[in-house]
Every structure is written in structure tokens, then in C-alpha cells.
Amino acid sequence: MRFLFCAAAVERLLPPSPVGAAAGAAGGLRSGSSLDVDKLVEYIVRSQNYDGGIGLGPGMESHGGSTYCTPQPRPFYSADGC
């Protein structure tokens, strides 16, 4: 999950990608974004375990660091930045 946070942070800091701009913004992403929010959310949901914690990936045991980092990227990919 930490790599999701890093990817969202880097994407937010970089100028818009011509590839992302051509495809248009999806979800809450700013114009020119190259992150696929639907896939990102799907991955997070598949990584959540019965105890409510988040594993490092689908099928992996819950981890405090992953659980902490998972909701953190939202400001990076939401339309309003909150």
C-alpha cells in the first residue's frame, strides 16, 4: 500500500502526462492524470481482510503500516484535494 501512496504523491507533483490528457481525467483525478483510480480502489478493496485491516496485497495478512497508508492517498486523487 505504501507504493500506492508514493505513486499518488508523485503523480500529483508531476506536470500532466500527455497520455493521461489524451485519455481525459477519470474519477476525481485532475486532467492529464495517469493513475487509474478504479484499479487503485479495486486493489485496496481486494487487500482488505476480515479483521478490517489492509494487507500488503490481496490475500496477505493485515499490516499496521498498510492499514495506515491506505486511506492517505485520497487527497492526491480526489477532485477537491480533500
C-alpha positions as CSV (number, residue, x, y, z in Angstrom):
1,M,0.0,0.0,0.0
2,R,2.9,2.3,0.6
3,F,3.6,2.2,-3.1
4,L,0.1,3.5,-3.8
5,F,0.7,6.4,-1.6
6,C,4.1,7.1,-3.3
7,A,2.5,6.8,-6.8
8,A,-0.3,9.2,-5.9
9,A,2.1,11.7,-4.4
10,V,4.5,11.6,-7.4
11,E,1.6,11.8,-9.9
12,R,0.3,14.9,-8.1
13,L,3.7,16.6,-8.1
14,L,4.5,16.0,-11.8
15,P,3.0,18.0,-14.7
16,P,0.1,16.4,-16.6
17,S,1.0,13.5,-18.8
18,P,0.2,13.8,-22.5
19,V,-1.1,10.2,-22.4
20,G,-3.4,10.9,-19.5
21,A,-4.5,14.2,-21.0
22,A,-5.4,12.4,-24.2
23,A,-7.5,9.9,-22.3
24,G,-9.1,12.5,-20.2
25,A,-9.5,12.6,-16.4
26,A,-11.2,9.7,-14.7
27,G,-12.9,9.8,-11.3
28,G,-11.5,12.6,-9.2
29,L,-8.2,12.8,-11.0
30,R,-7.0,16.1,-12.4
31,S,-6.8,16.4,-16.1
32,G,-3.8,14.6,-17.5
33,S,-3.5,12.1,-14.7
34,S,-2.1,8.7,-15.5
35,L,-3.5,6.9,-12.3
36,D,-6.4,4.5,-12.8
37,V,-8.5,5.2,-9.6
38,D,-10.9,2.4,-10.3
39,K,-8.0,-0.1,-10.4
40,L,-6.4,1.5,-7.3
41,V,-9.6,1.2,-5.3
42,E,-10.2,-2.4,-6.5
43,Y,-6.7,-3.3,-5.4
44,I,-7.3,-1.8,-1.9
45,V,-10.6,-3.5,-1.5
46,R,-9.2,-6.9,-2.5
47,S,-6.4,-6.3,0.1
48,Q,-8.8,-5.7,3.0
49,N,-9.1,-8.6,5.4
50,Y,-11.9,-10.0,7.6
51,D,-10.5,-8.0,10.6
52,G,-10.8,-4.7,8.7
53,G,-7.0,-4.3,8.3
54,I,-5.3,-4.0,5.0
55,G,-2.6,-6.4,3.9
56,L,0.4,-5.5,1.7
57,G,-1.6,-7.1,-1.2
58,P,-4.6,-9.3,-1.9
59,G,-4.6,-12.4,0.3
60,M,-1.8,-11.2,2.6
61,E,-2.2,-10.7,6.4
62,S,-3.2,-7.3,7.8
63,H,-0.3,-4.9,8.5
64,G,-0.4,-1.7,10.5
65,G,1.7,0.2,8.0
66,S,-0.5,-0.8,5.1
67,T,-3.7,0.0,7.1
68,Y,-2.3,3.4,8.0
69,C,-1.1,4.3,4.4
70,T,-4.2,3.1,2.5
71,P,-6.6,6.0,3.0
72,Q,-3.8,8.6,2.9
73,P,-3.6,8.9,-1.0
74,R,-7.2,10.2,-1.2
75,P,-6.2,13.9,-1.2
76,F,-4.0,13.2,-4.1
77,Y,-6.6,11.7,-6.4
78,S,-9.8,13.4,-5.2
79,A,-11.2,16.3,-7.2
80,D,-11.3,18.7,-4.3
81,G,-7.9,17.6,-2.8
82,C,-9.5,16.7,0.5
